[in-house]
Amino acid sequence: MLPSGTEILFALGLGERIIGVTDLCDYPPAAAGIRVVCRSRIDPAVMSSEEVEAEMSRILSAGESPYELDVEWLMEASPDVVLTQDLCYFCEVDAGTVHRAVEPIPMPPKVLTLNPRTLDEILGSFLEVGEACGTSEAATKLLAGLAERVAAVAKKIDAVERRPRVFSLEGVNPLVIGGHWVTDLVARAGGVLPPRFTAGCPAERIEWCEVVSAEPEKLYIDLCSSDLARSVREIPWLAAQPGWNELPAVQSGEVYLIDHSTLSRPGPRVVDGLELLAELTHPELFSGHILPDAVLKLDAGCAAGLPAERIGEAFGAWPVFGNSDIGRV
């Protein structure tokens, strides 16, 4: 019942045992062939942040669920294990809804609720899933390989003398700080966040003045449930805020739009996200960790002559791959 759970199961070699997923479970590609049993009533791909906020408020005020769960299918399929979460009502269906749905099943499945808030907790959750699904050995092997990559990043970062001021946003209009494991990843990647945003802190709403006062030297915009095309559509709202042009990150072109799947899912690819952030934060130490179509970077020179509503035109693929010029999105 959550994309990260689907990714964990595939990483453990259990893809062929998965009988149901959500409409957000789009990785790996093989997940597309599995029956969708839970659908979101909100589609960020075609809605602005403001529209998503309004519709979510309407649904919750009416006492309704943002998700449509095929309870009848659950009764008939009678799965042995169901993976769910209680961390964010917007990202996936909540554990309470799942428990109520499976309770009438004659032999109720084991409902495993995954709520990791830090990188270490994410890695530990793989062992939980492995134990619940009878693949503890595979989980231990997966964890060992990912832990080795995390340690490799830490070894380089430990030797860094200067760490840039970083701000990470996972929501605009309203503004939301990239919390939970994202703050952990930013710190492990060698960035310095404002003191109150520590590893595992909530992804809370903030005021624009907090971004301005932080004077970030690097600004990461990794909007939850958003691909790069949607992020480009949302960035004009930020560029219209007072003090945008004075931010050190904007003046130097150190503003990056990051595909959400790299950072927002607490699954095996979160280590890819750590390596990506390490390369963006300390390009003098890391390279080769950013895949095509994962990051767009602000061209400060181009941005200087554009009004806020056209700021998206100043973002291009980063790094530049071969002769490809993604140009403007």
N, C-alpha and C positions, 0 to 999 in steps of 0.2 A: 504493500500500500504506500510505498514511497520510492522515488527514483534511486536514492542512494542504496536502499536495500536491494533493489534489482541489480545494481552494479556490483554490490558485494557478492551476491549469489553467483553471478556470472564469473567473478574473479575466483570464486571457490570451486568452479567447475560444475555448478549446479544449474546451469541455464536450462537444460532439458527437463528439469523437475519443476520449473516454475509454470504454474497453470493460470495465473491471473496477475495483471499489473494495472497501473493507473495510466491515464492518457498522457501523463508527464514523463513516463518511463521511456525514454528515447535513446538510451545508450546501455550496452552496445547495440549496433544495428539489429542484431537478432531479436532484441526485445520487441521490435515492431511486429513480429509475427505471433505474439502472445495475446490472448484475449484480454481486452480492457474491461475491468469490472468496477472501476471507480473513475469518475470524470469530474473535473472542475467546472463550476458554473460561470467562472470568470476566465476570459482569454486575454492575457496581457499582450499577446502578439498583435491584437487589433484594437487595443484600448490604451489610452494614455494613463499615466500614473494617477492623474486627477480623476479620471473615469473609473479606474479600478478602485480607488479609495471610496468614491461615492457608492459604487455598487456593493462593495464589501460591507460598508456601513448599513446600507439598506437591508441586505440579507441578514446580518447579525441582529439588527434592530427588530426584525420580524421574527426572530427566534428560529431562523432556518439555518441549514448547513450549507456552506459554500461548495459542498461536494455531493454528487449523486452516486451512491453505493448500491451495487446490484446485490441486494440482500438475498433475493431468491436464488441467484447463482451460487452464492456462498453456501446456502443450505444444501443445494444439490451436489456441489463439487466436494464439499467437506474436506478442505485442505488440512494437512497435518500441522503446518506452521504458518502463521501470518505475521509479517513484519509491518510495524506501524510506528508512530511517533506521537509525542505530546509537546514538541518544542515550539511549533509555529502553526497556528490554525490556517494561515494563508498558503503555506507550502504544500501540505498534504493533509489528508483526512486524519482526524485525531483519534487517539487510542480509545477514548470513551465510546465514540461511535462504532468503532470496530468491535469492542467487547460486547456491546448491546446486540450487534448484528450476529455474532457467532454464538451467543449464549444459548439459543434454542437448538443448536445442532446436537443430535444425540451423543456424538463423541466430539465435543468442542476441541478445536485446534489449540495448540500452544500459541499464545499471542505474545510476541517479543517486542517490547517497546524500546526503541532506540532514541536516546536523547543526549548524544554527545555534545559537549560545549567547548572542548579543546582538542587540539591535534592528538594528544595522548589518549583521550577518551574515544576519539574516532577510531584510532588503531585498535584500542581494546575492544571496541564493539565487534570487530571482525571475529575475535575469539568467541564472543557471545553467540554470534550467528553460527559459527562453525560447530559449537557445542550443541546448539538447538537442532542443527540439521545433520548431525553425525559426521561432520567433516573437520574435526578439530585439527588433524594433522595438516590438512591443506591450509587451514586458517593460520596455523603457526608458521608455515612456510611463507605464506603471503605477508604476514606481519614482519617476518625477519627481513625480507627483501625491501619492504618499504622503510623499515627502521634504518636500514643501511643507507638508503638515500637521504633520509632526514639527517642522519649523523654526518654525511658528507657535506651537506649545506652548513650545518652547525660548525664544523671544523673551519670552514673558510670564514664564516661570519665572526667567529671568536677572535680572529686576528684583525678585524676591522677597527681602525682607530676613530673614524668619524662616521656617524650614522645620520642620514638625512631625516628631517621632519616629514612625516607622512600622514595623510588623511585618506581614509577609505570610506566611500559612500556606497550603500547597497539600495538606496531609495532616494528619489527626488520628488518633491511636490506631493507628499511631505518628505522632508529630508530624514534619512535613516542612516545611522552609523553602521558600518560593517562590523557587527559584533560576533559573539560566540567564538568559533574557531578562526574567523577571519582576523580578528585582532591578534590572536596567537600567531597566525601565519605571518602577518606583517612584522611582528617583533622578531620572529625567528629568521625572517628574511633580511634583517638588519635595518629595519626602519624604526623611527621613534614616533609613537603616537602621543597625543595629549595624555597626561598622567591618569586621568579618570577612566580611560578606555583600556582596561587590562584584559589579559587572556580569559576568555569565557564570559565576558560581560555581556549583558543583553544587547540585542540589536535595537537600541532605543531611538526614538525620534529626537532630533536636535534642532536648534535654531541656526540659521545661516551665520549669525555673528560668531558662533563657535568655530566655524571653519575659518573665517577671516582672522579671528584672534590667534588661531593656531599657526598662521603663516606657513602653510605646508610648502615644502620644497618639491614634493611629489604628491600628486593627487590621483588616486585610483578610484575609478567609477565602475563598480562591478554590480550593476543593478540586478537584484534577485529576479529570477524568472524572465530575464531579458537577454535576447541575443544582441549582437552588435548593431544591427539595423535599428532595433528599438531604442538602444542607448543613444544613437545618433539623433533620433527624433526627440529624445528627452533632454539632451544637453542644452538646447537654447534656454530652457528655464533657468538653469544654473548661470549661464553666461549673462542673463539679464539681471542678476542679483547685484546689489551695490558692493563694490570692492572686488568683484571678480577679476577685473583687469589688473588689479594691484597685487593679486596673489603671486608670490614668488614662483610657484609651479606654472602658472599661466604665462608669466613673463618669459620663463625659460623654455616653455614648451614641454614641461614634464607633467602633462596631464594625459592619462591613459584610460581608454575605455576597454574593459575586459569582459569577454564572454562569460556569462554567469555560470555555466556548467563547470568551469574550471575551479571556481571557488565556493559556490553555494551549496554543493552537495557533499555531505559528510561520508564519502565513500572512498575507494582506492585512489581515485583521481585527485584527491585533495593534496597528495604529495606532488603531483604535477603542478598544482596551484602554488605550492610552496616554492618549487624551483622556478616557476614563472615569476613570482614576486621577487625572488632573490635576484634574478637577472634584471628586472626593471629597477630594483633598488640599488644594486651594485653591479652594473654592467661591466665594470673593470675586473670582476671576479668570476662572473658566470656568463655562459653563452650556450646557444643551441637548445634552450628549454622552452622557447616560445613557438608554438605550432602556427602554421598559416591560418589566417582568419580567426585568431584568438584575441588579438590586441590591435587597437587603433591608437595612434599617438597624435597629439596636437602639434601642428606646425605653427609656431609662434608668429613667424613672419606673415603667414597667410591670415592668421586670426586677427592680427592687428588692424587689418583694413575691412573687416567684416562686421556687420551689425549682429546682435545677439541671435536673431532668428535664423541667421545663415551660418552660425558657428560650426555646424556639422560639416560644412564643406572644408573646414581646416583640418579635419582628421583623416589620416591615411594609414595604410597597413604598417605594422611594426613587428619585427624589423622588416626591411625591404627584402622580399624574397625574389632572387633572380632578377629578371627584367619585368616582373609583374608589378603593375602599378594599380593597386585597387582604387586609387584616385579618391573620389569623394563618394560617400555612401548616402 
